[in-house]
């Protein structure tokens, strides 16, 4: 029912808005200098710098979530390269923002 209302009103859902926010931030960070502290943290495999496997379930990483968000929107190979072009990245965000028909 909520999907039908969002489709009728043409408004994005809160999940879509969160996805767009993540993608906007990822594009911003991808355009930062490689020696910027935020970019260094974003690119690091694990917060403690380790590479070994931890016990328990696999932890979700920010980069994995960005890739999952992009798979739902389009088939984009190298999203970091696409983010370097601000106009291309904004077009991608507009695509994510567009309402989808629900039947």
MODELLER restraints for C-alpha pairs under 7 A, 6 or more apart:
rsr = mdl.restraints
at = mdl.atoms
rsr.add(forms.Gaussian(group=physical.xy_distance, feature=features.Distance(at['CA:3:A'], at['CA:102:A']), mean=6.90, stdev=0.5))
rsr.add(forms.Gaussian(group=physical.xy_distance, feature=features.Distance(at['CA:4:A'], at['CA:102:A']), mean=6.47, stdev=0.5))
rsr.add(forms.Gaussian(group=physical.xy_distance, feature=features.Distance(at['CA:6:A'], at['CA:12:A']), mean=6.44, stdev=0.5))
rsr.add(forms.Gaussian(group=physical.xy_distance, feature=features.Distance(at['CA:6:A'], at['CA:13:A']), mean=6.67, stdev=0.5))
rsr.add(forms.Gaussian(group=physical.xy_distance, feature=features.Distance(at['CA:7:A'], at['CA:99:A']), mean=6.38, stdev=0.5))
rsr.add(forms.Gaussian(group=physical.xy_distance, feature=features.Distance(at['CA:7:A'], at['CA:100:A']), mean=6.62, stdev=0.5))
rsr.add(forms.Gaussian(group=physical.xy_distance, feature=features.Distance(at['CA:7:A'], at['CA:101:A']), mean=5.93, stdev=0.5))
rsr.add(forms.Gaussian(group=physical.xy_distance, feature=features.Distance(at['CA:7:A'], at['CA:102:A']), mean=6.55, stdev=0.5))
rsr.add(forms.Gaussian(group=physical.xy_distance, feature=features.Distance(at['CA:10:A'], at['CA:99:A']), mean=5.59, stdev=0.5))
rsr.add(forms.Gaussian(group=physical.xy_distance, feature=features.Distance(at['CA:11:A'], at['CA:99:A']), mean=6.64, stdev=0.5))
rsr.add(forms.Gaussian(group=physical.xy_distance, feature=features.Distance(at['CA:12:A'], at['CA:97:A']), mean=6.44, stdev=0.5))
rsr.add(forms.Gaussian(group=physical.xy_distance, feature=features.Distance(at['CA:12:A'], at['CA:99:A']), mean=6.15, stdev=0.5))
rsr.add(forms.Gaussian(group=physical.xy_distance, feature=features.Distance(at['CA:19:A'], at['CA:69:A']), mean=6.46, stdev=0.5))
rsr.add(forms.Gaussian(group=physical.xy_distance, feature=features.Distance(at['CA:20:A'], at['CA:93:A']), mean=6.36, stdev=0.5))
rsr.add(forms.Gaussian(group=physical.xy_distance, feature=features.Distance(at['CA:20:A'], at['CA:96:A']), mean=6.78, stdev=0.5))
rsr.add(forms.Gaussian(group=physical.xy_distance, feature=features.Distance(at['CA:22:A'], at['CA:66:A']), mean=6.96, stdev=0.5))
rsr.add(forms.Gaussian(group=physical.xy_distance, feature=features.Distance(at['CA:23:A'], at['CA:66:A']), mean=6.48, stdev=0.5))
rsr.add(forms.Gaussian(group=physical.xy_distance, feature=features.Distance(at['CA:27:A'], at['CA:83:A']), mean=4.95, stdev=0.5))
rsr.add(forms.Gaussian(group=physical.xy_distance, feature=features.Distance(at['CA:29:A'], at['CA:39:A']), mean=5.89, stdev=0.5))
rsr.add(forms.Gaussian(group=physical.xy_distance, feature=features.Distance(at['CA:30:A'], at['CA:80:A']), mean=5.83, stdev=0.5))
rsr.add(forms.Gaussian(group=physical.xy_distance, feature=features.Distance(at['CA:30:A'], at['CA:83:A']), mean=6.33, stdev=0.5))
rsr.add(forms.Gaussian(group=physical.xy_distance, feature=features.Distance(at['CA:30:A'], at['CA:84:A']), mean=6.88, stdev=0.5))
rsr.add(forms.Gaussian(group=physical.xy_distance, feature=features.Distance(at['CA:31:A'], at['CA:83:A']), mean=6.77, stdev=0.5))
rsr.add(forms.Gaussian(group=physical.xy_distance, feature=features.Distance(at['CA:31:A'], at['CA:84:A']), mean=5.51, stdev=0.5))
rsr.add(forms.Gaussian(group=physical.xy_distance, feature=features.Distance(at['CA:32:A'], at['CA:39:A']), mean=6.48, stdev=0.5))
rsr.add(forms.Gaussian(group=physical.xy_distance, feature=features.Distance(at['CA:34:A'], at['CA:40:A']), mean=6.72, stdev=0.5))
rsr.add(forms.Gaussian(group=physical.xy_distance, feature=features.Distance(at['CA:45:A'], at['CA:51:A']), mean=6.97, stdev=0.5))
rsr.add(forms.Gaussian(group=physical.xy_distance, feature=features.Distance(at['CA:70:A'], at['CA:76:A']), mean=6.87, stdev=0.5))
rsr.add(forms.Gaussian(group=physical.xy_distance, feature=features.Distance(at['CA:73:A'], at['CA:96:A']), mean=5.96, stdev=0.5))
rsr.add(forms.Gaussian(group=physical.xy_distance, feature=features.Distance(at['CA:82:A'], at['CA:88:A']), mean=6.60, stdev=0.5))
rsr.add(forms.Gaussian(group=physical.xy_distance, feature=features.Distance(at['CA:82:A'], at['CA:89:A']), mean=6.27, stdev=0.5))
rsr.add(forms.Gaussian(group=physical.xy_distance, feature=features.Distance(at['CA:83:A'], at['CA:89:A']), mean=5.19, stdev=0.5))
